[in-house]
């Protein structure tokens, strides 16, 4: 019996398209729960920096808006676009707004919680790094900036993994 990987999951994109994580098989994936009205929202800029720096080497970044923490993503698709794409010029994929905790959590987040029960999101801008093999390799709390050397080192390790 093989373990389930992140590639088993799909999200609906902010624009209504399907985002199949299986289409990113063989690529490291940084999944970040985001919110437009959070003190950590400026991390969108650091995520875009990572995307610009590493996308040609295979890194995929996926923003997952959620209103689960502090009600800080209350807006519509248009509001999320205005913040992420308009204000922070984000060009990486963004999902529709989903629950990431509790009984209604998106299946990806239920899987991640089972994989790393002590390292789940406690606030917005929590980051999960999925390796090329589809398994959860690292989790970084909200306070860790996207361009922090610890995240850079983990991404580079996964980019060079066989």
N, C-alpha and C positions, 0 to 999 in steps of 0.2 A: 504494500500500500504506500503510495507516495503522498507526501505532505502537500497541502494546498499552498500555492504561491500567490503573490499579489496579482499575477497575470490572470487569475481566475475572475477578476472583478471588472465591472464596468461602471462608469458614471455617465450621467447626462451632462453634456456640455452647457455652458452658460448660454450659448446660441441655439441650443436644442439638439445638437449633433450628439451621437454616441461616442464616448471616449472609452475604447477598449484597451485596458491595460495590457492585454496580450499583444497589442500592436507595438508595444515597447519592449517586448521580450529581447533579452540580450543587452539592454541599456540600463544603466543606473537611473533610478527614479527618486526624486525628492518630492514627497507629498506633504503639503503644508495646509493646515486649516487656517483660513484667513477671515478677517472681519474689517469692514470699512471704517468703523468708528472707534478703533482700539488705539491705545497708546503705542502698540507695536506695528500699526499699519504702515509706518515708514519703512518697515522691513521689505515691503514690496520692491523698493529701490535696490536693496541688496540681493533679493532673489533675481531681479532682472539682470544685475551685474553677473551673477553666477550663470544665468541662462546665456547671456552674451558670450561669456568666457568659455563655457564648456559644451554648449549645444552641438558644435561641430565635431566634438569628440564623443558625443553620444548621450550626454546627460539630458534627462527630461525633467522638467519641473511642472508640477501640477498643483494649482491653487484650488482649495476646496472651501468655498465660503460657508460659514456656519453662524447661526445666531445663538449657539448653545452657551456661550460665555458672556455674561453681562448684557445680553441683548444688543451686542455691538455690530450686528449685521441685519438690521431690521428692514432694509430697503429692498427694492425690486431689482430685477435684472438690469434695468437702466441705471439704477443707483450704483450697483456693483461695477458696471462698465465705466461709469463716470470716475469712480475712485481708481480702480485698477488700471484701466486702459487710458483714461483721460489724464488723471493727475500723476500717476506713476509710470505711464507709458509701458505697461506690461505687455509682452508679446507671447508669453508662454501660455499653455492651455489653462483654462479656468472652468471648473464644473459649475453646475447649478448649485444653489444653496441646499445643504443637506444637514441632517443631524449627525453628530459624530460621537455622541455619548448616549447612554441609556438604551431602553428597549427599542427605540426607533432609530438607533444608529445605523448609518449606511453599512452594508455588509463588509466593506473594506475595513472600516474602523472596528467592527466586531472581531474580524480576523486579527488585526494588529493588536487589539487588546488581549486576545488569547495568546498571541505570540510573545508579547512583551507586557505582561500584566502590571508591572511596576513602573512602566515608562510611558503611560498613556497621556494624552493631552489633558492639561489642567487649566489651560487658557488658550487664547487665540495665538496663532503663529508657532504652534508646536510643529516640529519637522520629523518626518520619518524618512530614512534613507533605505531604499530597496536596492539590493545588489543586482548585478547582471543576471543572476540565477533566479530572481524573483522572490528571494527571501529577505526578510527584514534584517538589515545589518546594523542599524543604529537609530537612536531616537535622540532628539535635541529639544530641550525645553524652550519655551517662548523667549526667555531672556538671552538665549544664544543667537547672536546676529548671524544672518546667512553667510556673511563673508568672514566669520570667525575662523582662525586657523584650524580649529578642531573639525569644523565642517569641511573646510577645504581639503584637509588631509584625508578625511573619510571618503569624500567624493573622488579624489585622485586615486586612492587605493582601489575603489570600485571601477574606475575608468581603465585601470591597468590590469584588473583581474582577468584571468583567462576565462 
